[in-house]
Amino acid sequence: MQMKALFPDVVVNGTNIASADIAAEAQNHEAPRGKPGIAWRKAAHALVVRQLLLQEAARRGIDADPQELEPGRFETEGEALVRGVLEDAIQTAPPSDEETRTLWQADPDKYRAPPLWSVSHILVACDHADDAELERAKTRAQSLAERVSAKPESFGRIARAESDCPSKSRDGLLGQIGPGDTVPEFEAVLRHLGEGEVTPQPIQTRHGWHVIRLDAKAEGAVLPFEIVAPKLRAAMEKRAWGQAVRDFVQGLAASAEIVGVDLSQPL
């Protein structure tokens, strides 16, 4: 009795896509642990799209002209053909000033200068590779957070006595910081704290455990249209190009004979 293959054959207009190629491509796609079929479907989908574009490049007589992506690294012939057919097929009009301004006016509050935060903290440093030390540091930081919560006015005194950061000499004051000035976990907390608020639980970063107080916050001013317009236009052009590519591929798929993959199904 012949055993059924784990995954179906994939064929695009009579061209077979080897299972080994799909398996290799699957390593580039995320999937939940224990569900390799999801990565396989994503990989098969990607290779079917690539094959459709390569076949269309051949139909249009596109010649491969590999471009240098970075010093010493060039596109493969396949990558050059895919780029070539998309450049030949996709034409999008740049957004007009009116369209760009309409998008900006819909929610100008989205387009602000970066905020500034005035921040103080108490750091309990530790070696993250040592699980026992990590847990001891967390327990100590939690105790400090509870002490600050019980007596908020004691924050500076506790920082001077307990913090492992040089800022302890300034009562834990880090001064003014903006986006990108600190590690992501620390910054994420600042975006949700109110002025004068202290984190009730210690926050872990690669530096250790932190008890954080947001002393003041200055929201960035709304940026004028003239400043925002170039980035808005670039984003609008990128979205339009992406949608045009999706529409083009869907058109190729609709007129193709594809076995083993349904491009209309969400991944």
N, C-alpha and C positions, 0 to 999 in steps of 0.2 A: 504494500500500500504506500503510495507516494505521500510524503508529508507536505502539508500546506506551508508555503513560505511565510515567515513572520511578517514581512512587509511586502506589499504588492509591487510588481514591476511598474516602472514609470517610463512612459513613452510619450514623446512630443512630436507629432506629425511624422511618425515612423522612426524617429531617432530615440534609441534607448538610453536612459540615464542609468549608469551602473550603480548597483547597490553600494559598492565600495566608495564611490564618489559621494553618495548621499551620507554614508556613515562618517566620512571624513568631514563633510560640511556640517554635520550635526554637532560637532565639537564647538562650533562657533555660535550655537544657539542655546539659550537657557531653557531649562525645563525643571519641574519639581522633581525632587529625589524619588527614584523608583518609578518614574514615568518616562522612559526613553522614547516612547512613541510620540510624545509631543515635540521633542527635539528633532526626531526623524521627519515629522510632518513639516516643521518649519524649514528644515534643510531641503526637503523635496520641493517645497513651494518655491524657495529661493532659486534652486537649480532649474526648475521649470521656467520661471520668469527669465532667467539668464539664457536658457536655450531658445525661448521665443524671441528674445532680442537678438541673439546671434543669427538665428534663421532670418530675421527681418533685415539684419545688416547684410547678409548674403544676397537677399532678394533685391536690395537697393544698390548693391555693388559698392558697399562701403569698404574702403581699404583701411587696414590697421595702421595707425600712426602713433605708436606708444609715446606718451609724454613723460617727462621727468617729474616725479612726484616730490622728490627731495633729492639732495645731492647724492648721486650714485644709485638711486632707486627709481626704476621705470615701471610704468604700467606693463602688465602682461598683454599679449596680443588680444586675448579675450576681453580684458578690461578696456582696451583701446577701441575695440569694435563696439562694445556696449555704449561707451561714451559717444562714439561717432554716430551711431544710429539715433541716439537720443538728441544729439545736437542737430541732426538732420531733420528729425521728426517733430521736435517740440519747439513751438514758438509761443511765447507769452508776451503780452503787452505790459509795459511798466505801469504801475498804478498812477493815476492822475493826481494832481495836487488836491482836487476836490475829494477823491476817494480817501487819500491819506489823511486829510484834515477831518473828514467825517469819522474815521476810525479813532483819531485822537480825541475828538469832541465827545465821543460816546462814553469815555471814562478817563478824563485827563488826570484823575487822581492816581492812575496806575503808573504814570510817568513822572516820577519824582527824583530829586537828587537823593543820594544815599543818606540814611539817618545817622545821627551821632548819639552815642550812649556814654554817659558818665557812670563808671562801674567800680564797685569795690568787691573784693572776694577774700575768702579764707581758703587756703590750699592745704590739703593733706596729701603730700607726695607719697608715692609708693612704686614698687617694682611690679609691673603688671604681669610679669612672667612668674611671679611667686603668688600662687593662689591664696595661701595663708596670709601673706602680708597684704594682699589686695583686700581681703575680707576684714582684716584688723583696721586698715585705713578707712574702709567704708564705715565700720562701726564707730570709729573715732569721729569721722566727719558728721555722722548722724547725730552724735552726742552734741557736737558743736552747733549744728543747726537747731537742735532743740533748745540749747541755751540761748541762742540769739532770738529764737521765736518767743521764748518766755520774757526776755528783756531786750527788745530791739535796740535800745540805746547803748547796749554793751558791745555792739558789733566791733567798733574800733578797738576797744580794749582787748576783746578776745582775739582779734586779728593780730595785734601786737604780741600777744603771749603765745599764740598757738599756730599761726600760719607758717607754712614752709616756703612762702614766696617772698622775695625781697621787698614786695610792696607792704609787708608787715610794718616797716618803719614809717609808713604813711597811713597807718590804720587800715591797710588792705586796699587803699585807693589805687586803681589802675589808671585813672584819668579818662580822657575821652578816647573812644575807639569807634571805628566804623566797620562796615561789612568787609570781611577778608582780613581784618587785623588780628583775629584770634581763630582758634580751631572751630570747626563747624558745630560741634556739640555745644560749645560755650555760646556761640553766636545764636544758635537756635533758641536757647533759653531767653536771651535778651529780647528777642522779637516778641515774646509773650508775657514778659514781666511788666507790671505797672510801676510807675515811679515810686520809690521807697519800698518796694516789695522785695522780700528775701525768699530764695528758693526753700520750700519746706523740707525737701529731700536733697541730699548731696548729689551733685552732677559729676559723672565720670567723663574724663577726657584722657588723652595719653599722658598728661602731666600728673594725674592723680584724681582726687575727689575735691570738688569745690562747693563751698557755700557762697552763693552769689547774691549781691544786692544791687539793684538798679537805682542809682542815685538820681539820675535825671535823663530825660530823653528828648531829643530835638528831631522832629520829623523833617525830612528833606522837603524843600519847597517844590511845588508843581513846576515842572520844566516847561518853558514856552514851546509852542509848536515848531518854531524854527530850529530849535535844538534837537527835538525828538524826530523830526521828519525824516532825516536820512536813515536812521535805524528802522523806523517804521516801514519805509519803502523797501528796504532790504528784506525785512521779515515778510512783508506782503508778497514780494517777488518770489521768495523761497517757497512760501506756501502755495502760490499759484503754480510754480514749476512742479512741485511735488504732486499736486492734484492732476496736472496735465500728464505727468508720467504714469500715474495710476490709471487714468482714463485710457491712455495709449496702450498700456499692457492689457487692460481689460478688453480692449478692442481686438488685440492680437489673440487673446485667449478665446474670445467668442467665436472666432473664425478658424480656430485650430482644433486638431483632434488630439486630445490629451487623455492618457490612460494612467490611472493610479493616483492622481491628485486632482482635487476639486478646488480650483482657485477661488471659487465664489464662497467657499466656507471660511468663516473666521478662524484664525489660528488661536 
